[in-house]
Amino acid sequence: MPAERDNLNKIRSLLKFHPRGLTISDISQRLKMNRNSVAKYLEILEISGCVEMRQMGAAKVFYLSQRIPLAAILGFTKEGIVVINEEGRINQVNDRFCQMFDLNQQEILSASITVLPQNLLRVLTSPRLLDSPDEKAEQTRILKMEQYDWTQYYKVRILNTIFDTGEHGQTVIIEDITLEKEMEERLRINEARYRGIVEDQLEMICRYTPQGMITFANDAFCKSLRISPDEVIGRSVVAYLPTESVSRLQTGMQVCTPGSPVWDLEIEVTIPGEDPHWQHWIYRGIFDENDVILEFQGVGRDITERKRSEIELLIKSWAIESSVIPIGLSTLEGIVTYVNPAFLQVWGYNHISDVIGLPIEHFAHGNVDSLRTIFEIRQIVAREGCYSGEVTGVRRSGGKINLLITASVVADTAGTPLCLIGYFNDISSQVRMNREVQMKETAISHSYEGIAIICPDGRISYSNPSFIRIFQRLPECDLYGKQIDLIYSSYPQLEGKREDITNSLGKKGSWTSIISDITEDGKTSIIQIHLSSSKDTRGNHLCTIFSALDITEQRMIEESLSMMYHHLEEAIEHVGDPTFILDNHRRVVAWNNAMAALSGYNRDEMIGTAGYRDACKRFEPGIPLLADLVDLPVRDLIRNYPSVSRFGTGLFTEAFLPSLRNGKGAVIWAKASPILNTSGRTIGVIQTMKDMTNWKRMIEHGITREIS
């Protein structure tokens, strides 16, 4: 062994003086050594790294290698390094190795390798390594070290080494690959997860070339197109897309760049035999290191139901927006989130921004009663989930408004409350109309005049109590739903005029007549009847109004008055003084000859007219028309007509009228008194005028004679 070490040193020394190198023959000749031995020694030096060989033609030239001593680089490597001689002792070790296994460098130098961790020792003493000490190839093992709750992985490379002395040994290089192993494990797990996600997830995934040929598709993609996974590979991705969707997809592919590799599309997909489907896809371009597009990957999901829901929601939103019924939405806390234009109009606002974010209580507009109503409605909705009823509100301007409110809680399919919704129907005009109808109906029902409403089919839809009272011959008190024939058949005078009634209603729209009847107690009943046809704005027949008035008493009064006026007229004809009589309507019912002579208007011109004022104008203003002053209050009479005196119920005045007696003048005395019937009711006025000129002169002459 020492002789071999000496021969190795001689060869190294010779090569120092021949830096360009020597062949095996050159070394053998100069050292006087056997050529085969020189070749063996050069091989040992080459393995140990002391000599390097270069092939120059057919010859092999050996020269000393330029190397850095192992001890010089042990401290600069991140790997742990330990050098072991053939006796199994540690020749060299670096700090990194000691740090890896928590060892003291000074204690383990020259020590047996048994001081090394057992796991590492088992690797170094494996039979395979020991059986091949001269093998050049390095041996690599993965070392797993477990301690406490953590695990470390090391990559162990074992190099068979020949030292400068010619001894054999091993250089062990240990690299900590725990992080790498963990990353590999994570990558393996992630790949498995990704594979599972890609294959099992509901989203559709496919990859295709820039030419549109599919290179990968998961099960969800294949199921969506109703094809098998084997059929999809190699097919064009645009095969199932309408022209418009293909154009949009190609546009996205064209604008895809490394700086902006992602875009999304909502496309329509055509499946034979089925309705169109809508899908939402997110596409990504995959580029190489030279920014050249390799392929595209798309992840999509079916949004057909969402599209249909969006369309339905759009329709419903438009319906709400354009609805004439005011609609408002609020949070469960009562904050307004949406109102439609009809809502703004009914409350007197101009824009939706004026009300969004306001509390519901704001719409009381400071009115205490409205605020109380809002609180009560909210309590009912919170307790029962809904409310419906009529309330009185206050507009923004302060005006009152009648509303029919329906408020309820909006919940999702699981019953979770989401918001509040309210419908506000403005019924102000309806309330006013109902009140008017109610007042009119009350007035009609209490009217002395009998009224019935006849439908176009001849049915009686309404009759007031007076109608039943007037038509005593009717066999039933409840006429609702009965035919008008019942009234005609009960009164022969109407039955006989049925054709006349029909013709008159058709031509003139009305018919009027008076019928008489004998009641059960033998008294005469006189009924004034009026029928009128009512039509709508388009001229369509709505109904027929049948009105009746019992004028029996009126007729009796008129006959009595007529008789009384007749007697009065006869009486005043025998009165020498100008006299006339007026009825309650201020029509002349008597005008004697003396009045005709005084006024210049004869009886036939005046009877039944109100022309007495024209006839008496020649006496005014000296003698006011007392017949028009009978009902004047005393205060007004004294203030406006100081020359008129009241005595009892009559009025008196006296005046000189220069236009009478052919311009000679005359003193006229006038009196007017109301005419009362036996019950004390005024039924007319009588006025008398008397020429007092001669009487006045006689009195004046008599007084003059007495004085003389």
Helices and strands as residue ranges (DSSP letters): H 2-16, H 24-31, H 35-48, E 51-56, E 59-64, H 70-73, G 74-76, E 80-85, E 90-93, H 95-101, H 105-108, G 113-115, H 118-124, H 127-130, E 139-147, E 150-162, E 168-176, H 178-200, E 204-208, E 214-217, H 219-224, H 229-232, G 237-240, H 243-255, E 262-269, E 277-287, E 293-302, H 304-322, E 327-330, E 336-339, H 341-347, G 352-354, G 360-364, H 368-384, E 386-394, E 400-411, E 417-426, H 428-445, E 450-454, E 460-463, H 465-470, H 485-490, H 492-495, H 498-507, E 510-518, E 524-535, E 541-550, H 552-573, E 579-583, E 588-591, H 593-599, H 603-606, H 612-615, G 617-619, G 626-628, H 634-640, E 645-647, E 650-657, E 666-676, E 682-691, H 693-707
